[in-house]
């Protein structure tokens, strides 16, 4: 059997001290090669005591308080940059929302009309909170249906715009002849009448554009809407109206049923043609 040499107590303690000395020496070298860190300031509050800075960074670039308790310039600069970043982000968000609300196609809307609308928006200006509240004056859901429904709805929207612009024109103050005579004599005028005159001319330009579009492209739809509006004014309490409506009901019921049946047949034919044209059927 091999003989195992076991050192005495004195030799064992010497070897342990040697190993501890070597390990301590390695730790000292590792700490010397590591980058040095130092605290920010000798006397600071508890918030600054949690921050540590590398040796390459100056103290005045960090957010801390000096011995007197005053805040350094580095903290104020950081706060200013943060506030500027928030302002820029808010401006970008408002601009994107404005584009989503006022998106128009440059093919159909001329540049002159866009400039006129910008001038009118400056006159009829409201707060951004009211402008970007997510509620549209004219809903967008009907525009997701069929083409006939879209055309009918847009005809109603154009007619509503025509009435709205007419009401806005009537709200403007009319220039009196005495103001025009005094304006010619004095040679100077106030900003109020000239501004209202510019608004009136801009409203008239857009008003004419809406009337032309409605007359040339949406004549049938406007006639249909006018017929629908007449149905609202039927006198329900009149005995003659009630009797005539009973006599006309069979014809109305037959027409409504046949129209719905024709629509269902067209849908069925389209489905059959789609299944026939599919490959592998």
QUIBELQUI-V635935 format. One line per field, one symbol per residue. phi: phi as a letter, one per 30 degrees, with the letter a starting at -180 (. if undefined). A space follows every 10 residues. Layout:
BEGIN
phi: ???
END
This chain:
BEGIN
phi: .dccccdddd dddddddddd dddddddddd ddddddbbdd idbbdddddd cbbdddcddd dcdacdddjd dddddddddd dddddddddd dddddddddd dcdbcddccd dddddddddd dddccbdddd dcdicddcdc dddcdddddd dddddddddd dddddddddd dddddddddd ddddddibbd dddddddddd dddddddddd ddddddcbdd dddddddddd ddcddddddd ddddddddde dddddddddd dddddddddd dddddddddi c
END
